[in-house]
């Protein structure tokens, strides 16, 4: 099979550090924020290349939105317009989140232009 994008741009992955402003209270259930969601999906690999979706800038922290405490939107940015792998990538990200997050979460994915 011929690759759609045989030489994609590969970007350096930046380390993301969580600010420790909150006091850890073991009696209060923690909410999940966009950083935690991104940490769960940043290592998903591209189906055509040996790189993560983060390295290819298909996924980014800025592309994760918490609509409310139980509703997540993830923007996927394919490396090429009309990417035939976009559906498979979206499915991989969705399954990763649905298998990892508690059942109360609703996960939506959109492809950015």
Secondary structure, 3 states (H helix, E strand, C coil): CCCCCCCCCCCCCCCCCCCCCCCCCCCCCCCCCHHHHHHHHCCCECCCCCCECCCCCCCCHHHEEEEECCEEEEEECCCCCCCCCHHHHHHHHHHHHHHHCCCCCEEEEEECC
